[in-house]
Amino acid sequence: MTQYPGVLLFAPPASAEVALEAAAACFDAVDYDCAEERLAAVWGGGGLETDAALRARLLEAQLALARRDEPRARKAVRAVFSLDPEFTADERLPPRLRALFDEERPPAPPLFRLAGRAGLTSWRLFGHDAERWSDGLGFEAGLGGVLRDRWGLEAGVAFSDHRPRTYELSGLSLWSAFVGGRAHLDAGFLTVAPGVTLGALHVGAEGVTGSEAYWGFQGQTTVDVAAEVWAGFGIGARVGVMVVAVADGDDRAAFSWVLPLEVGVRYGY
């Protein structure tokens, strides 16, 4: 604050990046009180990019060790890993600080872990099929695994039962077997996993004068959202857009659009 007769002028606070540069300069000059003051301004300024936040946490760790405050240094090292789990300490850093990075480094994710799901489903039909059949209720289950906490693979089965909307029909049941893959993305306490599945579909259609059964092909894009509750078990939901292709005589294919929704339990997601 600068004061003149009858006037008060306030200098605007320095940005977090400017305060970080000042803190580094103070540390290099072995003025630790100045470095602490400027570092406090860094956290107060907010809005740091990831690279700048890493530099600030690294400087905090060095400053803590210089003041012989190892618990604070460990906390700063853990903050670095929260920003960049694969951070590698530079050889120019003090040996004790490099040792702290080795000690606090989070363990690598497992190569493979078991994952599965099971739940109730609702299949909503569109187009011509929706005029003939009701939306369906059923179940779906999948079993597979997750690679390196990043890629999920599974094989599964699904069933859906539908009621007729026209008098010449009496029932429709759908069985399918599929394989799929998905990408696991962290979103706080949630896991979001977009993916795709491909499979075979068995249709059992019943009419007032008889019944028929035939096979088809299904392809689906999906999005899973899951939250762990206890010891790997959790709850989740999956929504997708599915296309079903079946033979329609004269070597032609008929296509149907389905919007499946599944809600149930999860393990390993």
C-alpha positions in Angstrom: 0.0 0.0 0.0 1.3 3.4 -1.0 -0.1 6.5 0.9 -0.3 10.1 -0.3 -2.1 13.0 1.3 -5.8 12.2 1.0 -5.3 9.2 -1.3 -4.7 5.5 -0.7 -3.3 3.4 -3.5 -3.4 -0.4 -3.4 -0.9 -2.3 -5.6 -2.7 -5.3 -7.2 -1.5 -8.7 -5.9 1.1 -10.5 -7.9 -0.1 -13.4 -9.9 0.7 -16.9 -8.7 3.3 -17.4 -11.4 5.1 -14.2 -10.5 5.0 -15.2 -6.8 6.4 -18.6 -7.7 9.4 -17.0 -9.6 10.0 -14.8 -6.6 9.8 -17.7 -4.2 12.4 -19.6 -6.2 14.7 -16.6 -6.3 14.4 -16.2 -2.5 15.2 -19.9 -2.0 18.3 -19.7 -4.3 19.4 -16.7 -2.2 19.0 -18.9 1.0 16.4 -16.4 2.3 13.9 -19.0 3.5 11.6 -16.6 5.3 11.2 -14.7 2.0 10.6 -18.0 0.2 7.9 -19.0 2.6 6.2 -15.7 2.2 6.3 -15.8 -1.6 5.1 -19.5 -1.6 2.1 -18.6 0.6 1.3 -16.0 -2.1 1.5 -18.7 -4.7 -1.2 -20.8 -3.0 -3.3 -17.7 -2.3 -3.1 -16.6 -6.0 -4.7 -19.8 -7.3 -5.1 -20.7 -11.0 -1.8 -22.5 -11.4 -1.3 -24.7 -14.4 -0.2 -28.3 -13.7 3.5 -27.6 -14.6 3.6 -24.6 -12.3 1.8 -26.4 -9.5 4.5 -29.2 -9.8 7.3 -26.6 -9.5 5.6 -25.0 -6.5 5.2 -28.4 -4.7 8.8 -29.3 -5.5 10.0 -26.0 -4.2 7.9 -26.5 -1.0 9.5 -30.0 -0.5 13.0 -28.5 -0.9 12.2 -25.6 1.5 10.8 -28.1 4.1 13.9 -30.2 4.0 16.1 -27.0 4.3 14.1 -26.3 7.5 14.5 -29.9 8.6 10.7 -30.5 8.4 10.6 -33.9 6.8 6.8 -34.6 7.5 6.0 -31.4 5.5 8.5 -32.5 2.8 6.8 -35.9 2.5 3.4 -34.2 2.2 4.7 -32.0 -0.6 6.1 -35.1 -2.4 2.8 -36.9 -2.2 1.1 -33.7 -3.6 3.6 -33.9 -6.6 2.6 -37.5 -7.2 -1.1 -36.6 -7.0 -0.4 -34.1 -9.9 1.8 -36.5 -11.9 1.9 -40.2 -10.7 4.8 -40.9 -13.0 7.0 -38.0 -11.8 10.7 -38.7 -11.9 13.0 -36.8 -9.6 15.8 -34.9 -11.3 19.4 -35.9 -10.4 20.2 -32.3 -9.5 17.8 -32.5 -6.5 19.3 -33.2 -3.0 19.9 -36.9 -2.3 17.5 -36.9 0.6 14.7 -35.5 -1.5 15.3 -38.1 -4.2 15.1 -40.7 -1.5 11.7 -39.3 -0.3 10.4 -39.6 -3.9 11.5 -43.2 -4.0 9.8 -43.9 -0.6 6.5 -42.1 -1.4 6.1 -43.2 -5.0 2.7 -44.8 -5.4 2.7 -48.5 -6.4 2.2 -49.3 -10.0 -1.3 -50.5 -10.8 -1.7 -54.3 -11.2 -1.3 -55.7 -14.7 -4.7 -57.4 -14.5 -7.5 -57.5 -12.0 -10.8 -59.3 -12.2 -13.9 -57.3 -12.9 -17.6 -58.2 -13.4 -21.1 -56.8 -13.3 -24.7 -57.9 -13.2 -27.9 -56.0 -13.3 -31.4 -55.4 -14.5 -32.0 -54.0 -17.9 -34.6 -52.0 -19.8 -34.5 -52.2 -23.7 -36.3 -49.3 -25.4 -37.1 -50.0 -29.0 -37.3 -47.5 -31.8 -38.9 -47.3 -35.3 -41.0 -50.1 -36.7 -40.2 -52.5 -33.9 -41.6 -50.1 -31.3 -44.9 -50.2 -33.1 -45.0 -54.0 -32.8 -43.4 -54.7 -29.4 -43.2 -53.1 -26.0 -40.0 -52.0 -24.4 -38.3 -55.0 -22.8 -37.2 -55.9 -19.3 -34.5 -58.4 -18.5 -31.0 -58.8 -17.1 -27.4 -58.6 -18.2 -24.1 -59.9 -16.8 -20.5 -59.6 -17.8 -17.2 -61.0 -16.6 -13.7 -60.0 -17.5 -10.9 -57.8 -16.2 -9.1 -54.5 -16.2 -5.6 -54.0 -17.6 -3.3 -51.5 -15.8 -6.4 -49.7 -14.3 -7.0 -48.3 -17.8 -8.5 -50.9 -20.3 -11.5 -53.2 -19.5 -12.4 -56.4 -21.3 -15.4 -58.6 -20.8 -17.6 -61.3 -22.2 -21.3 -61.4 -21.3 -24.9 -62.4 -21.8 -28.2 -60.6 -21.8 -31.9 -61.4 -21.9 -34.9 -59.2 -22.7 -38.6 -60.0 -22.7 -41.1 -58.0 -24.8 -44.9 -57.9 -25.0 -46.8 -57.5 -28.3 -48.6 -54.4 -29.4 -50.6 -56.1 -32.3 -53.1 -59.0 -32.1 -51.2 -61.4 -34.4 -48.2 -61.5 -32.0 -48.0 -63.0 -28.5 -44.4 -62.6 -27.3 -40.8 -61.9 -28.0 -37.6 -62.9 -26.2 -34.1 -61.9 -27.0 -30.9 -63.7 -25.9 -27.5 -62.3 -26.7 -23.8 -63.2 -26.1 -21.2 -60.5 -26.6 -17.6 -59.4 -26.0 -16.6 -55.8 -25.4 -13.9 -53.4 -24.4 -13.8 -50.1 -22.6 -11.5 -47.3 -21.4 -11.5 -46.5 -17.7 -11.4 -42.8 -16.8 -11.2 -41.5 -13.3 -13.8 -38.8 -12.4 -13.3 -38.2 -8.7 -15.0 -41.1 -6.8 -16.6 -42.3 -10.0 -15.2 -44.4 -12.8 -16.5 -43.5 -16.3 -15.9 -46.1 -19.0 -16.9 -45.6 -22.6 -16.7 -48.7 -24.7 -18.1 -50.9 -27.5 -19.5 -54.4 -27.7 -20.1 -56.9 -30.5 -22.2 -60.1 -30.3 -24.7 -62.5 -31.6 -28.5 -62.2 -30.9 -31.1 -65.0 -30.7 -34.7 -63.9 -31.3 -37.7 -66.0 -30.3 -40.9 -64.5 -31.8 -44.2 -66.0 -31.0 -47.4 -65.4 -32.9 -51.0 -66.6 -32.6 -50.5 -69.1 -35.3 -47.0 -70.3 -34.5 -43.5 -69.2 -33.5 -40.1 -68.7 -35.2 -36.5 -68.3 -34.0 -33.6 -66.7 -35.8 -30.2 -65.3 -35.2 -28.9 -61.8 -35.7 -25.9 -59.5 -35.1 -25.6 -56.7 -32.5 -23.2 -53.8 -32.1 -23.3 -51.3 -29.3 -21.6 -48.2 -28.0 -21.8 -47.9 -24.2 -21.0 -45.7 -21.3 -20.5 -47.1 -17.8 -20.6 -45.0 -14.6 -19.6 -46.9 -11.5 -18.7 -46.0 -7.8 -17.0 -48.3 -5.4 -18.8 -48.9 -2.1 -16.7 -51.5 -0.3 -13.7 -53.8 -1.0 -14.0 -53.6 -4.7 -17.8 -53.9 -4.8 -19.9 -51.1 -6.0 -22.9 -49.9 -7.9 -23.1 -48.7 -11.5 -25.2 -48.0 -14.6 -24.7 -48.5 -18.3 -26.4 -46.8 -21.2 -25.8 -47.6 -24.8 -27.0 -47.3 -28.4 -27.4 -50.6 -30.0 -28.0 -51.6 -33.6 -29.4 -55.1 -34.4 -29.2 -56.7 -37.8 -31.2 -59.7 -38.9 -31.9 -61.5 -42.2 -35.1 -60.2 -43.8 -35.5 -62.6 -46.7 -34.2 -62.2 -50.3 -30.6 -61.9 -48.8 -31.5 -58.5 -47.3 -30.8 -57.3 -43.8 -33.3 -55.5 -41.5 -31.9 -53.2 -38.9 -33.4 -52.2 -35.5 -32.3 -49.5 -33.0 -32.4 -50.2 -29.3 -31.5 -48.0 -26.3 -30.5 -50.4 -23.5 -30.1 -49.2 -19.9 -28.6 -51.5 -17.2 -28.4 -50.8 -13.5 -26.8 -53.1 -11.0 -23.7 -54.2 -9.0 -20.1 -53.9 -10.0 -16.9 -55.5 -8.9 -13.4 -54.4 -9.8 -14.5 -51.2 -11.7 
